[in-house]
Amino acid sequence: MAQSARLTGAVTDSSGVALKGATVSLGSSQTVTDTAGKFSIVAAPGDYILKVSYLGYRSVSEAVRLPRVAP
């Protein structure tokens, strides 16, 4: 059985206002933030580049590691 890990978070502007509809990409997985700016992505454990983009804002990329989860 393949393992998977979940990455959750929230996307906000510099004032802390939630950004509804921001695109969040992790490897080949992609999702859109909800009305509270929250997102959740499931992927295999490993090293990735997390990219967040939103119309009118500069895109942000950051390296992340999804660890293996003990059974």
Order of alpha helices (4+ residues) and beta strands (2+ residues): beta-beta-beta-beta-beta-beta
